[in-house]
């Protein structure tokens, strides 16, 4: 159990942090229209 607490758990925390950092910073490289938030309005199309 001490191996998990000393090595594996901190490694998992760092990996989750790095994945989140890459996901957030990837928005810098997206085109400006894709980096914008999604529109809130609802489009209703008749079939």
Order of alpha helices (4+ residues) and beta strands (2+ residues): alpha-alpha
